[in-house]
């Protein structure tokens, strides 16, 4: 029911990369990421950490953790707002809280962003949301 989960986080030049990695590890449950360096708007260096989970076991394990931490309870009432017409579910986790070992959703910019593709045939937002609900109930 879930095709992939993609995580993305930016470490700015003023941040400690090891702390950002620790926050990513806490959210994703993974220990290694794709890391690339880019130049910011003002020429400053930014480091982008990314990870994509595609294996069924890893995906289920991630969402099971979200269930245990109460994130699922938080997002179920707002699924219509966080799933787009293409079946992509978007979440943003507070990077600072993750570093401290807390799982918290965020609306500001300093986040670990998540995109997850929900399978749906035919692709309709309503069907994707129903499939996500079934998936969560099953795990």
C-alpha positions as CSV (number, residue, x, y, z in Angstrom):
1,X,0.0,0.0,0.0
2,X,3.0,2.3,0.5
3,X,5.4,2.6,-2.4
4,X,8.2,4.6,-0.6
5,X,9.0,7.0,2.1
6,X,11.4,9.8,1.3
7,X,13.1,11.9,4.0
8,X,15.0,15.2,3.4
9,X,16.7,17.5,5.8
10,X,19.0,20.5,5.4
11,X,22.0,21.1,7.6
12,X,23.0,24.8,7.4
13,X,26.6,26.0,7.8
14,X,25.7,27.2,11.3
15,X,24.6,23.7,12.4
16,X,26.5,20.8,13.7
17,X,26.2,18.1,11.1
18,X,26.5,15.3,13.7
19,X,23.5,16.7,15.5
20,X,21.5,16.9,12.3
21,X,22.5,13.3,11.6
22,X,21.4,12.2,15.0
23,X,18.0,13.9,14.5
24,X,17.6,12.1,11.1
25,X,18.6,8.8,12.7
26,X,15.9,9.3,15.4
27,X,13.2,10.0,12.9
28,X,14.1,7.5,10.2
29,X,15.5,4.6,12.3
30,X,18.4,4.5,9.8
31,X,22.1,5.2,10.3
32,X,23.2,6.2,6.9
33,X,22.0,8.8,4.4
34,X,22.7,10.2,1.0
35,X,24.6,13.4,1.8
36,X,25.4,16.2,-0.7
37,X,26.8,19.7,-0.5
38,X,25.1,22.6,-2.2
39,X,25.6,26.4,-2.2
40,X,22.8,28.5,-0.6
41,X,21.3,31.6,-2.0
42,X,24.1,33.8,-0.5
43,X,26.9,31.3,-1.4
44,X,26.9,29.6,2.0
45,X,27.3,25.9,2.2
46,X,24.3,23.7,3.0
47,X,24.3,20.0,3.4
48,X,21.3,18.0,2.3
49,X,20.7,14.6,3.9
50,X,18.2,12.3,2.2
51,X,17.0,8.8,2.6
52,X,14.4,6.7,0.8
53,X,12.8,3.6,2.2
54,X,11.4,1.2,-0.4
55,X,11.4,-2.2,1.4
56,X,8.1,-3.3,2.8
57,X,9.6,-4.3,6.1
58,X,11.3,-0.9,6.6
59,X,8.2,1.0,5.6
60,X,6.0,-1.0,8.0
61,X,8.6,-0.6,10.8
62,X,8.6,3.2,10.3
63,X,4.8,3.6,10.4
64,X,4.6,1.2,13.4
65,X,7.0,3.6,15.3
66,X,4.8,6.5,14.3
67,X,1.8,4.6,15.7
68,X,3.7,4.0,19.0
69,X,4.7,7.7,19.3
70,X,1.1,8.9,18.7
71,X,1.8,10.6,15.4
72,X,-0.8,8.5,13.6
73,X,-3.5,9.8,16.1
74,X,-2.4,13.3,15.3
75,X,-2.5,13.0,11.5
76,X,-5.6,10.9,11.0
77,X,-8.0,13.8,11.4
78,X,-6.0,15.9,8.9
79,X,-5.3,13.3,6.2
80,X,-7.3,15.3,3.7
81,X,-5.0,18.3,4.2
82,X,-1.7,16.4,4.1
83,X,-2.4,14.0,1.2
84,X,-2.2,15.6,-2.3
85,X,-4.2,14.5,-5.4
86,X,-1.3,12.3,-6.5
87,X,-1.4,10.2,-3.3
88,X,1.6,11.8,-1.7
89,X,1.4,12.2,2.1
90,X,3.5,15.1,3.5
91,X,4.8,15.5,7.1
92,X,7.3,17.7,8.7
93,X,9.1,16.8,11.9
94,X,10.7,19.3,14.2
95,X,14.5,18.8,13.7
96,X,15.5,20.3,17.1
97,X,13.0,18.1,19.0
98,X,14.2,15.0,17.1
99,X,17.7,15.7,18.2
100,X,16.4,15.7,21.8
101,X,14.7,12.4,21.2
102,X,11.2,13.7,20.9
103,X,8.9,13.1,17.9
104,X,7.0,16.2,17.1
105,X,5.3,17.5,14.0
106,X,6.2,21.0,12.9
107,X,4.9,23.8,10.7
108,X,8.0,26.0,10.7
109,X,11.0,25.7,8.3
110,X,13.6,23.9,10.4
111,X,12.4,20.4,9.8
112,X,12.9,16.9,8.6
113,X,10.5,16.6,5.7
114,X,8.8,13.3,4.8
115,X,7.0,12.4,1.6
116,X,5.3,9.0,1.3
117,X,3.7,7.6,-1.8
118,X,0.4,5.8,-1.2
119,X,-0.5,3.3,-3.8
120,X,-4.0,3.7,-5.3
121,X,-5.6,2.3,-8.4
122,X,-7.1,4.4,-9.9
123,X,-5.1,7.3,-8.4
124,X,-7.6,9.3,-6.5
125,X,-7.0,11.2,-3.3
126,X,-10.0,9.7,-1.6
127,X,-8.9,6.1,-2.5
128,X,-5.3,6.9,-1.4
129,X,-6.5,8.1,2.0
130,X,-8.7,5.0,2.5
131,X,-5.7,2.8,1.5
132,X,-3.5,4.6,4.0
133,X,-6.1,4.0,6.8
134,X,-6.3,0.3,5.9
135,X,-2.5,0.1,5.9
136,X,-2.3,1.7,9.4
137,X,-5.0,-0.6,10.8
138,X,-3.1,-3.7,9.4
139,X,0.3,-3.0,10.8
